[in-house]
Amino acid sequence: MASKKKILKKIQIVITNHFNAPEDAFNFFDNDGNGTLSKREIATLLKQAEISGFIRGMVSSKLIEGYDKNGDEEVNWKEFKSAVDEIAKKSK
């Protein structure tokens, strides 16, 4: 299985190479426009990042577990921005 560092790097590449800003990426993957990313929407992001379908569900659950600070089992903009900032710091 891909390491956490490799997965986060792939996510960062998708966000930085395909979108002008993290907010654009968030809005793109927020398919239902409710202001949060569900497990399914995060799985779509992971698919774009070329994360194997075999582990995509598990990784999306772990990302929610790690970054969902308010406990609603979704990732809102503030939580997403925090995750993007953390990913950027770790990749330097």
C-alpha positions as CSV (number, residue, x, y, z in Angstrom):
1,M,0.0,0.0,0.0
2,A,1.2,3.5,-0.7
3,S,2.6,5.4,2.3
4,K,0.7,8.3,3.8
5,K,3.4,10.7,2.6
6,K,3.1,9.5,-1.0
7,I,-0.7,9.7,-0.9
8,L,-0.6,13.3,0.5
9,K,2.0,14.3,-2.1
10,K,-0.3,13.0,-4.9
11,I,-3.2,15.0,-3.4
12,Q,-1.0,18.1,-3.3
13,I,-0.1,17.6,-7.0
14,V,-3.7,17.4,-8.0
15,I,-4.6,20.5,-6.1
16,T,-1.6,22.6,-7.2
17,N,-1.5,21.4,-10.9
18,H,-5.2,21.5,-11.7
19,F,-6.6,24.4,-9.7
20,N,-5.7,28.0,-9.2
21,A,-6.3,27.9,-5.5
22,P,-7.2,25.3,-2.9
23,E,-10.6,26.8,-2.7
24,D,-11.2,26.1,-6.4
25,A,-10.3,22.4,-5.7
26,F,-12.6,22.3,-2.7
27,N,-15.5,23.8,-4.7
28,F,-14.9,21.4,-7.6
29,F,-15.0,18.3,-5.4
30,D,-18.0,19.5,-3.4
31,N,-20.4,18.0,-5.9
32,D,-23.6,18.7,-4.0
33,G,-22.5,22.3,-3.1
34,N,-23.3,21.8,0.6
35,G,-19.9,23.3,1.8
36,T,-18.4,20.0,2.9
37,L,-16.6,17.1,1.4
38,S,-18.2,13.7,2.1
39,K,-16.4,10.4,2.0
40,R,-17.6,9.9,-1.6
41,E,-16.4,13.3,-2.7
42,I,-13.0,12.8,-1.1
43,A,-12.8,9.4,-2.9
44,T,-13.3,11.4,-6.1
45,L,-10.4,13.6,-5.2
46,L,-8.3,10.5,-4.5
47,K,-9.3,9.0,-7.9
48,Q,-8.0,12.2,-9.5
49,A,-4.8,11.8,-7.5
50,E,-4.5,8.3,-9.0
51,I,-4.9,6.5,-5.7
52,S,-5.8,2.9,-6.2
53,G,-9.5,2.1,-6.1
54,F,-8.6,-0.8,-3.8
55,I,-7.6,1.5,-1.0
56,R,-9.5,4.7,-1.9
57,G,-12.4,4.0,0.6
58,M,-10.0,3.3,3.4
59,V,-7.9,6.4,2.7
60,S,-10.9,8.7,2.4
61,S,-12.1,7.4,5.8
62,K,-8.6,8.0,7.3
63,L,-8.5,11.5,5.9
64,I,-11.9,12.4,7.4
65,E,-10.8,10.9,10.7
66,G,-7.6,12.9,10.7
67,Y,-9.0,16.3,9.5
68,D,-12.6,16.4,10.6
69,K,-12.3,18.6,13.7
70,N,-16.0,19.2,14.4
71,G,-17.0,15.5,14.2
72,D,-19.6,15.7,11.5
73,E,-17.8,13.0,9.4
74,E,-17.2,15.4,6.6
75,V,-14.5,17.9,5.8
76,N,-15.6,21.6,5.6
77,W,-13.6,24.4,3.9
78,K,-11.7,25.3,7.1
79,E,-10.7,21.7,7.7
80,F,-9.7,21.2,4.1
81,K,-7.6,24.4,4.1
82,S,-5.9,23.2,7.3
83,A,-5.2,19.8,5.6
84,V,-3.8,21.5,2.5
85,D,-1.5,23.7,4.6
86,E,-0.3,20.7,6.5
87,I,0.4,18.7,3.3
88,A,2.3,21.7,1.9
89,K,4.5,21.9,5.0
90,K,5.3,18.2,5.1
91,S,6.3,18.1,1.4
92,K,9.0,20.8,1.8
